Amino acid sequence: MKRMLIRAFEQRKPIEIVYLSTDGAITQRVIWISNVTESSITGYCSLRKQTRTFSIDRILSSRLIPYHNKKSNDYAG
């Protein structure tokens, strides 16, 4: 999974994740990754309309999203 996150970051492509929060809530989000560390990713979250940090071990699934436009209405960065 981490390889896919790095690829999305390097290619500047959005990624869809299913995320398990610390309180047990499961959400589906589209993220534009701006940083990848050993244990987390940081990026613009289209669900919350702000930059967020996500723990990689709480990402239940991920997939690259085909993206053809130069700009997104949701992406602020």
C-alpha positions in Angstrom: 0.0 0.0 0.0 2.8 2.4 0.9 4.2 2.1 -2.7 0.8 3.3 -4.1 0.8 6.2 -1.7 4.3 7.2 -2.8 3.3 6.9 -6.4 0.3 9.1 -6.0 2.5 11.7 -4.3 5.2 11.6 -6.9 2.7 11.7 -9.8 0.6 14.4 -8.1 -2.5 12.3 -8.6 -5.4 12.0 -6.2 -5.9 8.8 -4.2 -9.1 7.5 -2.7 -8.8 5.9 0.7 -11.0 4.1 3.2 -9.9 5.3 6.6 -10.5 4.0 10.1 -10.4 6.9 12.6 -9.3 6.5 16.2 -12.9 6.5 17.4 -13.8 3.6 15.0 -15.5 5.6 12.3 -14.9 4.5 8.7 -14.8 7.1 6.0 -14.1 7.2 2.3 -12.0 10.2 1.2 -10.1 11.6 -1.8 -6.7 12.9 -0.8 -4.1 14.9 -2.7 -0.9 13.8 -0.9 1.6 16.5 -0.1 3.9 14.5 2.2 4.7 10.8 2.9 6.6 9.7 6.0 7.3 6.2 7.4 4.0 6.2 9.3 1.7 8.8 7.8 0.6 10.8 4.8 -0.4 14.5 4.8 -2.6 15.9 2.1 -5.6 17.9 1.1 -8.8 16.0 2.0 -11.7 16.7 -0.3 -14.2 15.5 2.3 -13.1 17.9 5.0 -11.9 20.6 2.6 -8.6 21.0 4.5 -5.1 19.6 4.9 -5.1 16.5 7.1 -2.7 13.9 8.3 -3.5 10.2 8.1 -1.8 7.3 9.8 -0.9 4.7 7.2 -1.8 1.8 9.5 -5.4 3.1 9.6 -5.8 3.2 5.9 -8.0 0.1 5.1 -7.8 0.4 1.3 -6.6 2.8 -1.4 -6.7 3.3 -5.1 -5.4 5.8 -7.6 -8.0 7.9 -9.2 -7.7 8.7 -12.9 -7.3 12.4 -13.2 -7.0 14.3 -16.5 -7.5 18.0 -15.6 -4.8 20.4 -14.6 -6.8 21.8 -11.7 -9.5 20.4 -9.3 -12.3 22.5 -7.8 -11.5 20.8 -4.5 -7.8 21.0 -4.5 -6.4 24.1 -2.8 -2.7 23.5 -3.3 
